[in-house]
Amino acid sequence: MNSPVEVTCPAGTVVGVAHGATAYFHSIEYSQIPAPFDDAVPAEKGLLIDATRERPDAVALSIVTPAGATDADDLPVLVHIHGGRFETGDHTNPASPGEALAANGVILVRIGYRMKLPGLARFHDDQPHHFRAVDDVALGLEWVQKNIEAFGGDPTNVTLSGHSAGAAIVLWLMRNDHYRGAFRRALALSPGFPRMSYAQRKSVIRAGAGIPLTRDALNRAKPKVLERAYRTVRTRYFTDMALGPGPLEPEEMAEVDLVITTVEEEMFDSTVKHDKLRLGWLMMALPGFLIGLKPGMYRPFLKRLKARNPKHIAGEFFSANLIRRWVDDVAQRAPGTVWQAELVSDATTRARHCAELAPIFGAAPYETGTGLNACLIRYVTTGEPGWAPYGAEKNVLRVNLSGEHPTLVTDPLGYLRGVFSRKY
């Protein structure tokens, strides 16, 4: 049975609900958005905030804490950013539950952000490397810094994590021109970036919208116009992220500790038909060149993928292009300390995109406080992942989703280095 619980903080009085040993504060609006394509500003302070129910359509954040936590507890805080290709998902995402963390003395905050064109279109007066999706999360992090102590959290011990598109936001907020000390360390799970910039795809968006791509025009546009414009660029670049922050420049990142991961069969679910029909070689041809495969690398890379997994050439190819190339780039070039891990299938679950969320967050069928969930709790609490950094030796931890059979391997992504061209 739920019972009301109140927390008073600089934002105001936040009314949530407690259920058993866990307290929930749903859909707290951390910002004000004057218009869909305007930059957000901090929310007003001193409000009475009803956080008793989820409102997934709001640009908001949610908090999960141990029931009864107070400002004297100084619990570590995990702030998580959802994925969804910058087009789906929200701060209520059940794939990242907080009960296992709360049971082990960790507070979970999940931050939502604007997606598609409102979050990622750029204008002539934007600052360099500015994207509203990223700026939304930065404002959410500011809210956490100012308010999380009242919920029992330690604002000096915040870990920022994200999955897929959310991991791209994590890495973007680690840039020197974005990092403001709002988190101590980071975790990027299977990050993905678009291969081309917004400017390079702007003409396609304009053709779909049928209106000028100015801030004023887009703020006045009807939702169906914006959706048509996004659908146009999404259809044109069907093998890639339609929009997102870019270009990724790991050498521009601050020296913040980072754990970055991939899964063994990243994009295999997206290529089931192609691999069943043995069309991987064809998907590496014209579509491959469109998404950055260097022409001279077609035959040697096809040979490498056949050696890795002859039954899943298309899955291997798209995993390499959409996820693994970015992970390798960050591990190679980021100036801070990086730990890399590859999560492989266990006895019950194939290690495909999103499959790592349940074991990491301690959700069924995985047990709270064990395996990868225990690793996450240790990292956010102490800053120690538990294995050797990537470093000059290119160390990578290979472990299954249950956290079993950990092995330190050397440079497992070396096979894809130099295969893809940069299009920025």
N, C-alpha and C positions, 0 to 999 in steps of 0.2 A: 504494500500500500504506500502511495506517495504522500509525503507531508511537505508543507512549504518550508523554505529556508531562505533567510535574508543575509545579504552581505552589503555593508556600507563601505564605499570606496570613493575616490575622487570623481568617478563617473556618476555616482549617485547611489541610490539604494536599489540593489539588484535582487529580485525575488525569483528564486529557482525552486526546484523540488528535490527532495531526498528520497531515495529508495534503498532501504537496507543500509549498507555501509558506504554508499556512493551518493554524491550530490551532483545534480545536473543544472546548468544554467544555459538555456537555449537561446540562440538567435539574438545576441546582443549586438545592436547596430553601433559599430565603432566609428562611423564616419557619417558625414552628410554629403550627398551627391547632388549638386545643383541641377545638372542636366546630364543625360546619358554619356555624353562625350566630354564633359568637363572634368577637371581634376577634383578629387574628393577633398574635403576639409575635415578636421577632427569633429567628432560629435560634441554636442553641448555637454556640459558637466552638471552635476547636481540633480539629475533626473530620477524619477521613479521608473525603474525599468522592469517590465514584465518579461521574465525569462523562463516562464513555466511551460512554454510550448515551442515546438520547432516551426520555423518559418523558412523553408528551404529557398524560397524565391528572394529573400532579402540578402543584401550584401552585408554579412554579419559574421560573428564568431560565436562559438560555443565553448563551454568550459566543463570539464568533468574532474571532480576532486574527491578525495576521501571525505565522507560526511564528518562534520565537526572540525575540519581543518581551520586554523586561525592564523592571524598574521605573525604569530610567534613560531610557526612550524618550519618556515624556510624550506619548503619542499622543492625538489628540482621540477622544472617545467619543460614539457615537450610541446612545441607549436608545430602543427602539421598542416600542410597545404595539399589539397586534393588534386588528383590528376583529372584526365578526361579530354585530352587533346585541345585544351583551351576552348571547348565548346560544350561540355557537359560536366555535371558534378556540382557539389555545393558543400557548405560547411557542416551539414548534417550527415555526411557520407557514412553509412553503417559499416563500410569496409575498414574504417579506422576507429574502432570502439575504444573507450577509455577505461572500462571496468578493470581490466587486468593491470593497467598502469596504476590506477587509484589504489588497488589492493596492495600494491607494492610501494606506495608512498610517492607516486609521481603524478603531477597534474597534467592533464591534456587540454590543449587549446587548439581548436580547428578554425582556420580563417578562410572565409570565402572571398571571392574577388570577381570583378567583371570579366566576361569572356567575349569571344568572337570580336566583332568590330568595336563595340564600346570599350573593350579592354585593351585592344591591340592596334587600332588604327592610329596613324601618326599624322601630326600637323606641322606646318612650317614654324610655328612658335614653340614647339616642344623642345625641352632641353635634350641634348644628346643622350641616347640610350634610355630615354624615358618611355615607359609604357604604363598605361593606367592600371592594368592588371597587377603589375609589380608594385606600383605605388599604392594601390589599395592594401596589399599585404603589408607594406612598410608602415602604413597608418595603423593597421591592426597590431603590429609589433609595438608601436608606440603606445597604444592602448594597454597592451600587456605590461609594458614597463611601468606605466603609471598606476596600474590597478591590481596586478596579480598578487601583490603581497597580502592584500585584504582577503584573498581566497586561500591563503596558506602557502603561496608560491614565493620562490626566491628569484627576484628579477635579475640577479647577477649570475644565475645558473640556468639559462634558457638555451635549449637545443632547438634548432630549426630543422624540420624534416619536410620532405615532399616526395610525391610519387609521380613519375612520368612528366606531364606538363607542370605539376607542382614542384617537381625536382628542378625543372628548368628555372622556375621562379627562385628557388633556393640559391642556385648557382648565380643567378643574376643579382640577387641581393648581396652576394659576396663580392661583387665588383668594388673596387676602391672608390668609385664615384657614387656608390649606393650604400656601402656598409657604414653604419652609424653606431655599432656596438650593441645593438638590441638583442643579439644572441652570441653565445660564447663559442658554439661549435655547430656543425651542420651534418645532415644525413640526406643524401640524394639517392633515391631508389629509381633506377632505370630512367634517367633523364632523357627527354626528347626535345629537339629543336627543329624549326623549319630550316630548310636548306637554302632558302633565299630570303631576302629582306622584304619588308613591307613595300618599300619604294619599287622593288623589282616586280611586285605583283599588283601594284596600284592600278595599272591600266585594266587588268582583268576585273578588279573590284568595281572600278568606275563603270565598266561596260555592264556589269550586272545590276548596279544601282540605278544607272540612268540619270544620276544627278551629280553635281560637283561634290568632291570629297573634302569639303571644308567642314570645320567644326560646326558652324552655324547651320549649314545645310543638313548635316547628319543629325544634329539635335532636333531639327524640325521634321525629319523623315518619319514616315509611318513604319511601324514594326515590320510589315510585310516587305517593304523596300529594303530594309536592312537585312532581313533574312534572305531575300533574293540575291543581294550582293554577296553575302557570305556563301550561299550555296553555289554561286558561280565560281568563286575561287576554290572552294572545297572540291568541286567536281573537276576543275581543271587540274588541280594538284592532288589527285586522289591517292597517290602513292606516298604522300608526304604530309606533314602538318601544314594546314592551310595558312595559319598565322601563328606568330609567337615571337618572343624577344630574340634578337640576333643582331649581329653575329656573335657567337660564343667566342670569347677571347680569354682563355684561362690565365694567361700571363697578367691580365688586368685585375685578377681577383686578389682580395686581401689575404693576409696570412692567417687564415682561420682554419682550425682543425676540421677535417672533412672525411666522412666515410661515404664512399660511393659504390653502388652495387649494380650488378646485372643478374638476370636469371638465365638458366641454361637454354630455355626454348622460347625466348622473348616473344616473337611475333608468329609463332607456329600456328596459333588459332586463326590468324588472318590469311593464311596461305594453305589451308587444308585442301581445297579443291585443286589448286595448282600442283601441290606435291603429290596428291593422289593420282593425278593425270601425268605426272612426271614432266611438268612444264617449267621447272625451275630455270632451265637453260634459256627458255623463251622470255621469262620474266626478267632475266638479267640482260636481255638484249635491249630493245627500244626503251621499255620502262626503266631499265637500269641506267642507261645513259642519261635519261631525263632527270634522274635523281642523283647524278654525280659520279657514276662509275666511269673511271678514266678509260677511254677506248682501248688503249694498249694493255689494260689489265683484265679484259674480259676472259680470255682463255686461261691465264694463270690463276685468276681468282676462282673461276669455275672449277678448276682442278683442285684448289685448296678446299672448297666447300664440299666437293664430292668425297674428298678424303675425310672430312669431318663428319658428314652425315649424308650419305648418298640418297636417302629416302626423303630428305627435307631440305633440298637445295634452295627452294624459294623461301622457306622459313628462315634458313640460315642467312640468306642474302638480305632480307628485309630486317632481320634482327641486327645485322651488322650495320646497315645503313641508318636505320631509324633510332637505334639506341646505343649500340656498342661503340661506334666511332666517337661519340661524344664522351662516353666514359673514359675511353683510352686517351682522348685529347686532354681531358682534365687531369688524369693521373700523370700524364707525361709533362704537363706544362704549368700546372697550378703552383704558385710559390709557397703555399703553406704545407703542413703535414697532411698527407692523404693516405687513407687506408682503403684498399679495394677488396671487394668480395664478389665471388660468383656463387649464386645459390642454385643448387641442382635438385632434381626431383628426388622425392623420398618414396617410401613404399605405397603411399596412398595418393599423392598429388603430383601432377606434372608441373615442373617449374616454368610456367608461362606467365606472360605479362599480367600483373596484379596478383598472382598466386602467392607472392611473398607477404602480402599484407596480413593475412590471417595469422600465420605463425609469428610475425614480428609484433603484432598488436595483441597476441595471446587470445585469439578468437577460435571458436570451435572449427575443426576438431582438435586444435592444439591446446595445450594446457598452459594456464597462467603461470608466469614466473619460471618457465623452463625454456630450453632451446633458444631460439632466436629472440623470444620475448625477454628472456633473462639477459641476453647480450645487449638489447636495447636499453633495458633498465640500468645495466652497469654503465653503459656509455653516457646516458643522460645524467647519471648520478655522479660519476667519477671522471668522465672524459676519456676513459680507457676502453677501446674496442676489444682488446684481448688477443691481438696478433700483431705481427711486425708491419710497420708502414710500408707503403709501396716502394719508395726510395729508388736509389740507383740500381738495386737488385731486382726491381719490378716484382716485388712480392705480392701475391694475391691469395686470399683465403678462399678455398673451395669447400663448401659445406652444404649438406642437404637441408631441405626446408624444416626438418625436425631438429636441426642443430646437431646432427650426428655426423660422424666421420670427417671432422675438420682436417684439411690437408693444406699446407702452404705450397703453392705452385708458383712457377716463374713465367711471367709475361704471356698469359693465355690469349691476350688480344693482339699479340704481335702479328698474327696472320692477316689482319685487315689494314695494317698501317700502310699508308701511301696508296691505297686503292681508290679512294674517293677524292674528287676535286672540290675545292671551295668555290662557291658561286657568288659570294658577296663582293 
